[in-house]
């Protein structure tokens, strides 16, 4: 089976640093595979907050994650500070992909690359919604001719 390849975020829209907590460590004494997704969730929340958004209110709609993919590159350990670089790609009329590059601030090594797919969601109606125009405009995307 072919190995998963994820591109680097380009352009990088946001950077944040997150410290690996003891609860993020597994029995091998390094960053647990599932904790990487949890840390990416925190990075995504910080990114949205930097734009004046939240997962429950992004231009009046919520967002939900539709899929995730992770490529692990190297280990990280308790107390390490990880740098998350975030970009958006693969826009469609309902959402986009968020790309993350995770590097160890101390060693400079790449720890992981992630992709999370998101769609906009109307929670009161419990259904997927079209990407708000204000959101797509913010990133220079024209959703008028997207399928």
N, C-alpha and C positions, 0 to 999 in steps of 0.2 A: 504494500500500500504506500502511496506517495505521501511524503511529509507535507504537512500544512505550511504554507508560506503566507505570511501577512506583511503587507507593505508598511513602511514607516509613515507616520502622520505627516502630511504635507499639504498645506502649510500647518505649522504648529500654531495653534490658537491659544493654548493655555499650558502653563507649567505649574506644578505644585510638588511639594515634598511631603512624604508621609513616613513616619517612623514605624518600623516593624515591632509589633507588640508581642508579648509573651504568648497570648492566645492565638497568634498567627503561626506559631512554631509547631511542627509535628514531631513524631517519635524519632525522626532522623536528625533532630536538633537544627533543622533549617526551615525556611518558609514553606508552609504547607501549600499544596497545589490549589486547594479551594480558597485559601486566604488571599491568593493573588486576585481572584475575582471580587472578593469583598473589599480589598484595598482599591481596586479600580472603581468600584461603586462609590467609595468615598471621594476619589478623585473626580468622578463624574459630577457628584453633588457640588463639589467646590467649583468646578467649571461652570455649571449652571448658575450657581449663586453669583459668580463673578459677572454674569450677564444679566443679573436681576431676576433670574428664574428659579424654579424648584421643580422637582419631578411631578408635583401635583399642579403646578401652575407655570406653564411655558406658553406665554401668549394666550392664556385662558384655557389651555388644555393640559392634561397630564401626559406623561410619557411612560411607556412600558417597554421592557426589554423583550425582544423577540428571539434573539439567539446570541450565542457567545462562542468565541474561539480563542484559545490561548496557546501560544508557543513559548515553552520554557527554555531559557537560554543558559542561566547559571543560578547558583544558589544565593540566597540572602539569609541573614541570621538576625536573631533578636537584637534590637537596638540599632540596626542598620537604617540609614535614611535613604529612602527610595525616591527618585525623581520621576514623576509621571509627566510625559509630554503628550498632549491630546490634540487630535485633529478630526475633522469630519470629512466623510467621503460617501460616495454611492447614494446620493440623494434621489428620492422618488417622491411621488405625490403624498405619501403617508409618513415618511420618516427618512432615516439615513443610518449610516454606520458611524460609530465612534471608534477611532483607532487610538491606541495607547502604546507608547514605548516606555518601558520601565527600566531605569538604570540605577545602579548602586552609586550613590554620591561619593563614597569613600574610594572605591576601586575604579569607578568609571565603567565597569562591566555592565553589559546589557543583561538584565535579569529575565525579562519577558516582553512579548508583544501580545496585545489583545485586540480583539474587535468585539464590540457589542452592537447589535442591531437594535434600533429603537423605532417605535411608531408612536404617533400622537394618539391619545386616547381620550374620549369623552366619557368621563366616569359616571356622570348622572345618567347618560343613555347606555352605558356599558357597551360602547362600540368604538372601533378604530375610526379616527377622524383624519381629514385632510390636513397636511402641514400648514400651519398658519402662514399667511403671506408675509407678515412682519418678520417671522423667523427666517424664512428662505431669503428674503431681501437682505437681512442682516449679513448673510454669508454670500451674497451675490448670485443666488440661485433663482432661475426662472422656472417655477413649477407649472406654468401654464401648458406646456407641451409634454409634460411627463406622463408616463403611463402608470 
